[in-house]
Amino acid sequence: SAPTGLTPSQVRHAYGFDQVQFGTGVAADGSGTTIAIVDAYDNPRIENDLHQFNLAYGLPDPVFRKVNQTGGSTFPAADAGWAGEIALDVEWAHAMAPGAAILLVEANSSSDQDIFAAVAFAARQPGVVAVSMSFGSSEYSGQTAFDSVFRTPTGHGGVTFIASSGDSGAPASYPSASPNVLSVGGTTLGLGASGAITSETGWSGSGGGVSAYEALPSYQRGTVPATVTQRATPDVSYNSDPYSGYSVYDSFNNPASSPWEQFGGTSAAAPQWASIVAIADQGRALAGLGSLDGATQALPAIYSLPTADFRDIVSGTSTGTPRYSAGPGYDLVTGRGSPVANAVITDLSGTTTTTPTP
């Protein structure tokens, strides 16, 4: 009946979310932005579960809205697997950016047509700066026709699209492999008694590899190995191992007496990277700058950030075919590495930040 797994305060401290503020006393929490979460099917308990999660961890309830893939209030059928995914995505995007509004868009099904229609709807909504996509499928020859979905809509402020890279190692998956999407792989995180990171290795399930269909984007040239001639994934990484996983309140799949579960997977990593983008865009707004366009700004910036902005993950081997190993610099398990969030937020925001006084 009690929570298990990592808590929001543990993760915020480990990755440095609690070590940055804008100006003097402005919390770096995503205020003024909206994170869109796209999943398939319905979780009819999500509003209650988010509230209970917040009560347990002393978090404020966000501005929260749930719609179907066309913006309506007639929701698709509930699905146990997707309901758990929704709980994870919503609760942990909010945990890392508690000031951001959350828009949950539920697709009618997990078909490409439905789920990408939901993505397109989400990106068009006012205030949305990040779209989190914790889903993926095997690559296929027609996938490039969908790449335009992951572009900022005409007339809208910049939107960054973030996808989990998968939980079964190589080969690459889609939409993670789209050159317009920030692909997030997985690590295994170890924390000491003080809450500081004591170890971080490539998680065995971390999805990654070289796309069979997507060309090498210009922002990856000079960073990925010279032998790689197609889009490489992931771009970055984040704790994803279920054994170092996250506390999630899920009353749809569990009895009222024991609603807590411990979740992992790169599907836990994508919404938390969406929070990093939202917080950076909060800082940009405070400085009079527009929100980041994923394809032309956020992704090139990720590859030009200083090496000190990332924890370079140098060990760990993924499953799948072929098996890849993490190593110094960019690799096909963890990308550039996991975030030093305060540094990434500072540099992506293009503003001057300060460290909060305890």
Buried (B, 14 or more C-beta within 10 A) or exposed (E): EEBEBBBBBBBBBBBBBBBBBBEEEBBBBBBBBBBBBBBBBBBEBBBBBBBBBBEBBEBEBBEBBBBBBEBEEEBBEBBEEBBBBBBBBBBBBBBBBBBBBBBBBBBBBBEBEBBBBBBBBBBBBEBBBBBBBBBBBEBEEEBBEBBEBBBBBEEBBBBBBBBBBBBBBBBBBBBBBBBBBBBBBBBBBBBEEEBEBEEBBBBBBBBBBBBBBBEBBEBBEEBBEEEBEBBBBBBBBBBBBBEBBBBBBBBBBBEEEEBBBBBBBBBBBBBBBBBBBBBBBBBBBBEEBEBBBBBBBBBBBBBEBEEEBBBBBBBBBBBBEEEBEBBEEBBBBBBBBBBBBBBBBBBBBEBEBBEBEE
